Amino acid sequence: MVANLIGVALATFLLVLIERRGTMNMRHFLLPGFCAGLTTFSAVAGLTIVPSEGGQLFLFHNVMFSLLIMIVVLPISRKLIPART
């Protein structure tokens, strides 16, 4: 779960960076390439289908923490990365 949450924070930061300073090629390379490799969906899916190990609770925590990280990182990123003028 830690790798997924780090990936969410990084993807959120990169979205703002690319929106303000980057190019579409940069977006296609960094987000699906690097961030998707860090946050593998198969790990989340694999842990979710095992109900004896708290799969649905893991999924719930993963989604809630991911949304919380986006809510925190998005405004910070927008303050740190100036818009292109």
N, C-alpha and C positions, 0 to 999 in steps of 0.2 A: 504494500500500500504506500510505503514511503516513496518508492520510485515513481509511482503514479502521481502522487501529490507534488513532487518536485517537478515532474513533467508538466503538470497543469500550471504551476506557477511560472515555469519557463515559457510555456506556450503563450500564456497571457501577456507576459512581458514582451515576447517577440512579436505578438500581434500588434501591440502599440508601437513598438520600434519600427516595424515594417510599414505600418500605416502612416507613420510620420516621416520616416527617413529612407525606407527601403524600396525595393522593386518587386514586381510580381515574381521574377525568377528567384529572388531571395526567399520569398514566402513559400514557393513550391519546394525549395530545397530544405529549409529549416523546419517547417511545421510538419509536413507528412514524413519527411525523412528522419530528421534527428529526434524530434519530440515523440513521434509515433514509435520509434525504436526504443525510446526510454520508457514509454507508458504502454506496454503491450496489453492489448485488450484480451488476449488469450489467457493471461494470468488472472485477470478479473473474472472472466467467464468461467475458467476452471475452478476457481475458489467459490464462485457463486452457486454452482450446481451441486456442491457437496453439502447437503443440509445438515448432516451430522456434525459438521465443523463450523456451524453458524454462517452458512453461505449467504443467506438473505440479509443478515445483519451486517456482514462484511460489505455487501453491495450498497446497503443503505448508508453506512459510514463513509464509504468511498465517494459516493455521490454528494453527500452533505459536506464533507470536508473539501471536496473539489470546488463546490460552489462557494464555500466560505473563503477559500484561497483566492478564487477569482474576484470576489467582492473586496478583498483586501489589496491584492496586487494591482488590479486595474487602475484605481485612483493614484496609487503610488507611482506606477509607471507613467501615467499621464502627467504627473508633476515633474518627474525626473527627465523625461524626454521631450524637449521642446518641439513644437510644430515647425515644419519647414516653412520658411517665409520667402 
